[in-house]
Amino acid sequence: MEWNPVVWVNDASKFASEVRSEFRKVTWPSQQEAVGGTIGVVVIVAVITLVLGVVDVVLGKLVQLILP
């Protein structure tokens, strides 16, 4: 690693240029795809939350029956 600030600036410039080049290759989802994916995630999280909540209540009742 060199301690020359000129080298740092050149390396940073090269890095930024490469990042910009790769960023142009990214394919972004359409708004409809993004909304659909978000809705899907929210639904899945809600279902998992519901299932875990039911399991928690059932296990809590079982523990209350076992340990009065």
C-alpha positions in Angstrom: 0.0 0.0 0.0 1.5 3.3 -1.1 1.3 6.4 1.1 1.0 8.7 -1.8 -2.3 10.7 -1.9 -2.2 11.0 -5.7 -2.3 7.2 -5.9 -5.2 7.1 -3.5 -7.2 9.6 -5.7 -6.4 7.7 -8.8 -7.4 4.4 -7.3 -10.6 6.0 -5.9 -11.4 7.5 -9.3 -10.9 4.1 -11.0 -13.0 2.4 -8.4 -15.9 4.9 -8.8 -15.7 4.5 -12.6 -15.9 0.7 -12.3 -18.8 1.0 -9.9 -20.7 3.2 -12.3 -20.0 0.8 -15.1 -21.4 -2.2 -13.1 -24.3 -0.1 -11.8 -25.5 0.4 -15.4 -25.7 -3.4 -15.9 -28.3 -3.7 -13.1 -31.8 -4.6 -14.2 -34.3 -3.0 -11.8 -37.8 -4.5 -11.3 -40.8 -2.7 -12.6 -43.1 -0.9 -10.1 -45.6 -3.7 -10.5 -43.0 -6.4 -9.7 -41.7 -4.5 -6.7 -45.2 -4.0 -5.3 -46.1 -7.6 -5.9 -42.9 -8.8 -4.2 -43.6 -6.5 -1.2 -47.1 -7.8 -0.9 -45.9 -11.3 -1.0 -43.3 -10.7 1.7 -45.9 -9.0 3.9 -48.4 -11.9 3.5 -45.7 -14.5 4.3 -44.6 -12.6 7.4 -48.2 -12.3 8.5 -48.8 -16.0 8.1 -45.6 -17.0 9.9 -46.5 -14.5 12.7 -50.0 -16.0 13.0 -48.6 -19.6 13.1 -46.0 -18.7 15.7 -48.5 -16.9 17.8 -50.9 -19.9 17.8 -48.0 -22.2 18.7 -47.0 -19.8 21.6 -50.5 -19.7 23.0 -50.9 -23.5 22.8 -47.5 -24.1 24.4 -48.4 -21.5 27.1 -51.6 -23.3 27.9 -49.8 -26.7 28.0 -47.3 -25.3 30.5 -50.1 -23.9 32.6 -51.8 -27.3 32.7 -48.6 -29.1 33.6 -47.4 -26.5 36.2 -50.5 -25.3 38.1 
